[in-house]
């Protein structure tokens, strides 16, 4: 196949050649793309007209004019939640440091430096994934990622700059394991007569050995090769974004979020109806009896224009006004009719229940959409149709997000691989040697996706349900980790929760437990002052956080005993049954370490 400028003309024509899977992949992408990108005109044209096929064109156009991007917010909520993947504690991109140090040639320029600091436009591959690729993956699983150089270096002082370029399904004109043809969103400039045009088409074409960039050069739809590079990788540097495979033979994918479509479509339809209902049932309309007839038509509603009778424009023919926020003028009663009320004006009472019902239905649609992926906690108002909102399944949520993370990591692995091939296939001709530069990206399994309010509600529910205090303590620690993860406060709280024998009890419960002799005075004092003891221990020992639990407990017990000693010396209030003296207390610290009397209440 000779890839000359004439080659691309067959694709560039308006109804030019498209590979067999083109129509199906575009159809799948268009199910969610208008929602994700906020293309309200496309949504209104399709969904509103579908719901109201017999509606007057004037009314339909008004609906389109006032339509808002209601569903984009739902997509953005999910997107923002998934962006937290990169903040997972086990998210890690690990390079072989020893290998890099063993290769002097890599000291000046290497894959790690390029992909983590110098990647054009995005600085790093990670930024590109979470700032751009993730959003495309949510609606277009059949989009194709091409790895190609931005430009070809003109001398040895410059290095090649390969970058990932995403082509959405509507721009993928041909795709197989031997050929890729894609229409770029980039535009070329050319002269049409004496006018400079800026809407020229740009195509990228790739094979297992070469990559081309074709740019439109005139109004005759003719093209020049504006970039050519012989990458000689031996395989096509392009691959699908990926999702759920729905056609294994043709390798057609479906977005992992495809289930959102039906709910989001319904939100668009019903929100359009809601806007109309608000107009008709919420806006105030004042009525008023006229004190005198229209001076132009004398109350007839008609005037003579030429040889025919036409509607009076001053009083609108005596008809009721249908515009919101305007008055309705009613003719005064004639003799013998019911007298006008006093005062002769008021407001029309409207039934707003339909507005409330539609608003609730829209919120429920969003809740149900998010619940498809166990993300219903992102909804502002939980659905209460059955009286109890759906219980969040954290395990299912984690499994789903882990699956998304796995797909992103697969894409990243390929991006790193092809960039590495572009940059170092000449310097390191042996493939095994080149691949040692590639990083290992662990698919994270721990995700911090839930907001603080969720944890607070969970703790309160557990307390009200009288769940085992040990469980409550773990929930509180989880909340602390969420709230103070990057703060020294969390380290302090972790020690407090771990070393406090009565951490799950309130002060009142601790007091009752001590009065009933369920816990010792030693544990009560230790628990009541635990935060103070932990802070003191850290001040006296910088390595306290790193000590084993047993050693930490010995230190805290020693501080507790010293505290009791001081109390006993000052006021003598320590019960002799629990501590005969301060000296005996110090001698029995080891026994206290092994006697967790707090377990009795748990």
C-alpha positions, 0 to 999 in steps of 0.5 A: 500500500502506497501512502501518498497524498492521493491515498487519503482523499478516499477517506476525506470525502464527505461520504468517503470510505469508513471501516465496517465497524464505524457506524456501530462504534459511533452509535455506541459512543453517541449514547452517552457523549451528549450527556458527558459533553453537555451537548444540549442541542443534540439531546433536545433535538432527539429526546424532547421531540421523541417525547413530544412528536406532535408539539407545535414547532414554536413550543419545541423551539422554546423548549430547546432555547431554555434547556440546560445541561442537567445531566452533565453534572451527574457525569461530572460527579462520577468523573470527579469521584474516579479521579481519586484513584490516583490518590489511593494509598497503593497507587504507585508507578515504580521504576527500576532505579538500579537499572537506570543507575547502571546505564550512564546513557540514561543519566541525561535523558530517560523514559522516567524523566520524559513520561513523568516530567516532560510529556508535552501538553500534560507534563506526565502520563498520569496527568494525561490519563486523569485530565483527559483519557478518563472522561473519554473512556466514560462514554467512548470505549471504542475511541483509539489512542495513537502514539505519534511524534509531535514533530520530527527532530531536524538535528541531533540536539533535539529529541523525539517527542511522542505523545498519546493522541485520542481519536473518538469513534466518529474520527476513526475512519479505519482501524485494524492491526495493520492500519489506522486512519484518523481525522484529527481535531487539529486544523490546517491553514490554506489559501482559497483564492486570496482568502486564508482558510483555517478549517483544513482537515488533518489526518493521521495514518499509522502502520506497523512501521511508519506514521504520517500526518496529512494536512489539507492544502487547498479547497480542492481537498488535496493534501500534503504530507506534513509529517513522516516518521519511520518508527519501525516498531513492528506493530501498530502504535495504536489501540482502543481505549477499551471497555466491555466487549459486546462483539468479540469477533469485531472487538467492539466495546461498550462503555462501563457506564453505558447503563447510565443512558436510560436514566440520563435520557429520562432526566433530560425529557422530564426536566424539559417538562418541568421547565414548562410546568414551572412556567405554567404553575409557579409564576404569578399571574395577576387578574384585574377587572377593567374599569373601562373598555378598550378605547380602541375597540370599545371592548369588542376585541375587533377593529376594522382595518381596510375592508376586514375586521382584525384583532385589536392589538391594544387589548389582544382581542379581549383574550386572557394573557398567557405570558407569566408575570403579566396581568389578566384583564377581565371585563367588568360585569354588565347589569344583572351579572354578579358584581365584581369582588372587592378589591377588583384584583387578585392572583390566580391560585395554581396547583404546584403539586405537579412541579414538586412531583416532577422535581422529585422524579428527576432527583430519583432518576439521578439517584438510580443512575448513580446507584447502578455503580453503587455511587448513590451517595453522590446524589444530593437527595436519596431516593425514598420511594420505598421508604428506605434508600438503597444501602451503599455496598462499599465492596461492590463500589470498590470492585467497580472502581478497581475495574476502572483502574485496571483499564486505565493501567492497561492503557498506561502500560501501552502508552509507556511501551510505545513511547519507550519504543519510539525513544530508545529503539535505536539506542537499545536495539535489544527489546529486552534491554529497552523494556527494563526502562518500563515502570511497574504500575500496580492496580490500586485496591484501596480507594478513598471515595466516600465523603466525610458525611458518609462516615459520620452517618455510618458512625452515628448509625452504628452507635444508635444500633448499639453495634459492638464498641470495637467496630465503632472504634474502627469506624471512628479511626477510618473517619479520622484517616479520611479527615486528617490523612495528610496531617500529623493529627491522624498519627496522634489519633491512630495511637490514641485509638490503638492504645485507649482500652476504652476508646469506643465508650463515651465519658459517661459510659466510662464512668458507669463502667468504673462505678460498676467495677466493669473496668479498673480505675487504672484503665479509666484514668488511662483512657481519660488522659490518653491523648495527653499521654500520647503527646507526652510520649512523642515529645520524649521519644521521636521514634514512638510512632515506629515502635511495636504496639507492645512497647508503646503500651508499656510507655503509656502504662508507665505514664499512667502510673506516674500520673496516678502517683502524682494524684495520690501524692497530692490528694490521696484519692486513688482507691487502695483496692486498685493501687496500694501505693504508687510504688506497687503500681509501678511494680505491676505495670507488666501485669497491667499490660497483660490484663485488658479488663476493658474487654469485659464490657466489650 
